[in-house]
Amino acid sequence: MRIEVGRYGSKREMYEAMRAALVLLLEESGGDLVAGLANASALFKLFMEEVNWVGFYLIKDGALTLGPFQGKPAVARILLGEGVCGTAAEKKKTQRVDDRAHLRQSHRL
């Protein structure tokens, strides 16, 4: 499968191209969760070079467990309710953080 990455007239066009490629990649994964997530994170990173980390955490045994990703090393396990990501997962609601200076060093790898 060849994925065309280039200049797009708008973000909407870029996201439409990403979506079309993602559909094909997920079909190729044959329903394998890890393969699908791995290809999805690689695709997102390919299209959005300015983003420094793209990936997935999976809920496992009451915690967010690191799944497939592209970027710098990440925290492997985050308890639900802990930090920004754990709180977002527990509340099932986006958390907005204007200033990350107060976050633990381990969350700013």
Secondary structure, DSSP 8 states (H G I E B T S, - for coil): --------SSHHHHHHHHHHHHHHHHHHTTT-HHHHHHHHHHHHHHH-TT-SEEEEEEEETTEEEEEEEEES---SEEETTSHHHHHHHHHTS----S-GGGS-GGG--
